Amino acid sequence: MNYIDHEKKPFPFCPGCSHHVVVDAIGNALEKIQIDPKKVVLVSDIGCMGIVDRYFNIHTLHGLHGRSFTYACGIKLANPELTVFVMVGDGGCGIGGHHLINAARRNIGIKVVCFNNFNFGMTGGEHSVTTPIAGITNSTLSGSIEPPFDLCNLVLASNGSFVARKTAFDTDLSDVISEAFKHDGFSFVDILEICTAYYMPLNDFKKTNLMQMIENMKLSMGILRNNDIPEFSKKIRSTWPSKKQEQQAPQIIKKRFSSQLNEEYSVMIAGSAGQKIVSAASNLAKAGIASGLYASQQNDYPVTVQTGHSLSEIKLSKKRTFYPNTEHLDALIILSDDGLKVAKKHISKLSSESTLIISDKLEAIKTKAKIYQVNFSNTKLSITNLNIATTAISFLININKIIPAEAFKFILESISKEKIRDINIKAYEAGISLYSMCDGR
């Protein structure tokens, strides 16, 4: 089985570049262990080595600089039976260093082959995290003053269970790569190379200089670690059965009520973070389902946690809906200044048949819709951020009869946490009380 399509060769590397040798060594390593090509995935990113994935007769994924580790981990976690290996340069190891560290720390069973030629070869010969001190690159023309990373020591310190360092000139390179591929945990092979386009001419750096650099830097060579410890993608699955037993069965909402709604009905609720807009809207959607309707929900809020707007749009229909957006609103509820700011652009969606429910503390809005300016404090119940949205929805349901009020109450009564359930039931009753006192205008 040829894992590399030799008819497409030669590889598009610079003349004399040792990448030629390393890629062939990877192909030879795959042939030695004879894995089904359909179960092998190569992940590469930006860099000279990333232009040869099309030469492999296996699954390939090409991504962003330094992110190859994350793609590979995702593939391995999704399907542990696959052999997933990464071809990355020293540049990618620097950019994606955090991802490399954590893949090794978790012992996720990906195999990383690092083409380490001490500079960014594809982008112009700039210095990388492995450029030796005094190494000349196009971004360190006076010689690098930064101490280089020992990538193997980094992976060893991060709990990598298989770590090796070789040169592109080692005759047993494919043997070491095949051992890395057979290893059941995280594997890292750092291969020291020659870049004939940049690092070699700028530093008069040949094979003899590479060997001298290894000696001067006291770099350990060969297989530095080969430990048998549990691989993460399999280990995490071993915890699932007990977790599954602890999980609650999905909530099935059966039809218990009937709605007189014949056409699609869209409701938008706009307020502030902390006003439970999304959860209250979700309860409305569930009440719609309990009334024999289909429901969709679409939410909008900023990345801030306890500040800013919160908006939710519910669509109820007799027919299944596949598109939650709507050009028409049957009802709009506005509960705060934040909500008003984001809701203003939706005012035009209201018609003369629509309903606008707005807190009387907010500025008046001109619209063709029937307006209810509600004093939410005009009840025996203290209205707070925890219950104002549920109160407003209860008010709306009693006005427009889109679903039976009992359906909404039933959903609120099914809330598992007693404190939250009690707050919502009282808010539902407050909405009924406000409805009895408020006239639309």
C-alpha positions, 0 to 999 in steps of 0.5 A: 500500500502506497500512502504517498502518491509517487506519481505526483512527485517530486514534492514542491520543496526547494532544491536540497530541502530536507523536507523531501526526506522527512515526508518520504520517511513518514510515508515509509513509516505508514507502510511499515505499520500498514494502517487502513488509509481510510482510518488515517488522517493527516492535519497540516497548517501554514508552512512549507510542510503544509503544501504536500498533504495532497500527495498523500492517499489518506484523509487530509485537513489543512488549517490555520497557522498553529491550529493543527493541534486543535483540529487533530485533537477534535478529530481524535476525540470524535473518533478514537479509532482513527490514526491522526497525525500532524505535520507542523513546523517550528513556526506552527509549534510557536504560534500554537504552543498553548495547543501543543502543551495541552494536547500533550498534558491530556495525552490525547493520542495524536501524533505530531511530526515537527519539521524543525528548521529554525525559522519561518521558511514559507513566510520569508525566513524570519526567526522562530521559537527554535532559532538558536542564539546568534542565529541569523534570520531575516528578522534577526540580521544581527543574530538572535538574542532570544533563548530558543525553546527545546520543544522536546523538553517542553513536551516532556514537561507537559506530560507527553507520553512519547517524545523523540528527537531525530535529524532528517539525516538519521537512517532510522528516522522512519523507524522512530516515526512508525514507533510514534504512530503505533504509540497509544498516547500523545506522540511528538517527534522533533526532526532537526532539519536544514532550510536551504532557502534561508537559514542555510545561506544566512548562517553557512549552516550545513549538516556538519554545523547541525551536528555541532549545534546539537552537541553545543546545545547538549540536545538529547537525541533518539527516543526520550520517553515512551510511557504507557499511560491511558490515552485521553479519548479512550479514558474519557469514554470510560467515564460516560456510562456512569454519567449517562445514568446520572443524566435526566431523561430529555423533557418530553412536552405532550399536548395537553391543551388546545390553541385557537391559533390558526396562523403563525404568531410572533412575539418579541421580548426585549429587556436587559441582562438579568431579567430572565428574558430568555428563560421566560420566552422559553417557557412561553415556547414550551406552553405553545408546544403543550398547546399543540403548536410548533415553536422556535426561539431565537435569542440575542444578547451581547458578550457581556454577562450582567449588562446590556440588552437581552432579546428573545423572539418566539414563533408559534405555528400550527405548521413546522417552522424552519426559519425563526426570523419574521418580517411581521411581529404580532406582539412586542414586549419592552421592559427596559431602556436596554430593551427599548434601544434594540427593539426600536428597529423592530417597531416597523414590524408591528401592524394595526393588528399587533400588540405592544406591551411596554413599561410605563417607565419608558418613553412613549413609542409611535406605532399603529399597534395597540399599546399597553403601557403597564405599571408593573409595580401596580400589584401586590407582588413585588416585581423584580428582574427575576419575574418581570418577563414572566409577568409580561408574558402572562399579561400578553396571553390573557390579552390575546388568548394565543394559548390557554393561560393554563398551558403557561401555568402548567409549564411554570408548575413543572419547573424543578427548583421550588424557589424559581417555580414559586417566583414564576407562579406568583409572576403568572398571577401578577400578570392576570391581576395587571390584565384586569386593571389595564386598558389598551390605548 
